């Protein structure tokens, strides 16, 4: 029995020796300042959480009426040259192309439509100026560049600027001017249908602002 107990105690000595050495080494590290923040961080773990808080500042009621949707496809082109003292350097041309497509929505602000009686069962409807409501499903391909031998001297195109030019207010106005007749006709069809659903006997005249 004593022999078995002695053997069991003898087997515990290596374990006890390792524990003593670890405790002594850790204490010495604390005393000498060798246990730095990196060692501490490996001994302790932490967790973090991110949260995005949003607050609605205002709510605006819109009564925009879309009358036309134009599907547009095209290629935007940007050209630049390297220059020295304002003089173009030969063979320094750089050309950037972006292929795009989107649906341009044109219409009116329905809140600005006015109606006034002109007789017992006749009215005049005044339609405000047409507006560009927005762009649906815009898609832009990756830009393509072509350079001449010294094209690296030219200023590179800014992709975001090219996209903003494609979707600019100036282009919205151009689409309105090109489709003004169709917009007027669609406005008549839309509001005539609304009024006829209330009273088919009402006569409506249309006037257009601007």
N, C-alpha and C positions, 0 to 999 in steps of 0.2 A: 504493500500500500504506500509506504514511504517512498519507495523507488519510483512508483508511478507519479506521485505528487512532485517529487524532485524533478523528474523529467518534464512535467507540465510547467513547473516554474522555470526550468532552464529554457524552454521554448519561448517564454514570454520576454526573456531578456533582450533579444534583438528589437522587439516592438517598443519596449520601454526606452531603450537607448535612442531609437529614432525620434520618439516623442520629446525626450529631453533635449536633443540637438535642435529640433525645429523650434521649440519654445525659446531656447537660449539664443538661437540665431535671430528670431523675430525681435526679441527684446533688444539685442545689440543693434539691429537695424533701426529701431525706433530711437535708441539712445544716440546713435551717430548721425541721424537724419537721412540715412540711406533709403528708408522706406518713403519714397516721394509720392506725389499725387498720382503718378501713373500706376504705381503698385497698389495704392488705395483704390483707384478706379477699377482695377482688375479684381479686387476683392469684393467690391460692392457694385451692384447694378442699379440702373435708374430707368424710368420710362417717361415719355413725354407725349402730349396730345396737342393737335392743332385744331382750331375751330375758326370758321369764317362766319362772322356775324354781319348780316345785312339789314338795313332799315329802309322801308319805303318812305321816301321823302314827300312824294306827291303823286297823285293819280289824275291823269288828264283824259277826259272822255273825247274820243275821236269819232267823227261821222264821215270819214273818207269813203267815197263811193268810187270803186274801180270800174271804169268803163271799157278800157282796152288793155290787153296784155300782148306785148310785142316780143316775140322770140328773136333775140339778136345773137349773131355769131360774127366774129371778126378776128383780126390780128392787129395788135398795137405794135408800132415800130418806133424805136428810139435810136437815133444816130448821134455820134459824137466824134470829135477829132482831138488829137493832142495839139497843143499850141505852145508857141514860144513868143512872149511879148505880144500876144494877141494875133499872131500869124499862125495859120494852120500848118502843121507838119505833114509833108507828103507821106502817103502810105500809112497814116496813123488812124484810119477810120475804124470805128467799132460800131457794130449794129446789133441791137437786142430786139428780139421778137417775142411777144406773148400772145398766145392764142386763147380766146375767151368765148364764153356764151352765157346768156342769162335771159330772163323774162322781165321786161320793163313794164311796170304797171302804171297806167295813166288814168286820171279821173278828175274828181272835183272834191271840194270840201262841202259835204251835204248840209252842214250847219249854215252855210252862206247862201243857200237857195232861198229865194223869196217868191211868194205867190200873192197876187192881188186880184180882186174881182174886177172884171170889165163889163159885166152884164149879169142878168139873172142866173144863167148857168154857163158863164164863160169866165175864164181866168187867164192871167198872164203869168208865166213862170220865168223868172230871171235866173239864168245859170251863171255862177261865178267863173272866174278864169280857171282854165284847166291847169292841173298840177301833176308833177311826177310823184306818185305815191311811194314807189320804191322798186327794188330789184329782187326778184325771186330766183332761187337756185343759181347764184353766180358760180361759175367754174372757170378757173384760170390754170392753164397748163404751165409747166416749168419753163422759165425763159430760155430761149436759144440765143447764143451769141456767135457772131462771126467777126474775126479780126483780120485786118491787113498785117503786113510784116511788122509794123510799129504800132499796132493797135493797143498794146499794153500801155502806151502813153496817154490814151484817151481816158476821160473820166467814165467810170462804169455807170450803167443805168441803175436807178433806185427802183426796185420792183414795186414797193408800196406806192411810190409816187405815180408810177404808170397805172396801177390799179385804180388809184383815186381819180386820175384823169379820165379813165374809162367810165367810172360811175359818177362823174361830176354833175353838178347842177346845170352846167352849160349843155351837156349832152341830153339831160332830161328835157330842157327847153327845146332842143333841136328835134327830139322825137315828137314833142307836142306840136311844133310848127308843121312838121311833115305829115301829121295825121289829124290836123284840126278838123277837116271835113268829116272824117269818120267819127271823131269824138262828139261833134255836134249831133250827128245823126243818132249815135248810140244814146246820148243824153235824152233826145226826144223819145226814142223807143222806150227807154227805161221809165221815165216819169209818166209818159202817156199810159203805159201799162198799169202803173200804180194807181193813177186817178181813175182809169176805166174800171178797175176792180172795185172801186168804191161806188162810182156812179157812171155808167157808160154814156149817159146823156150829157156830160160836161164837155164843153169845148175848151181847148187849151191852146194858147199862143205862146211861143217861146222867144225869149230875148237872151242874148249872150253878152256878158260883160267883156269890156276890152275890145 
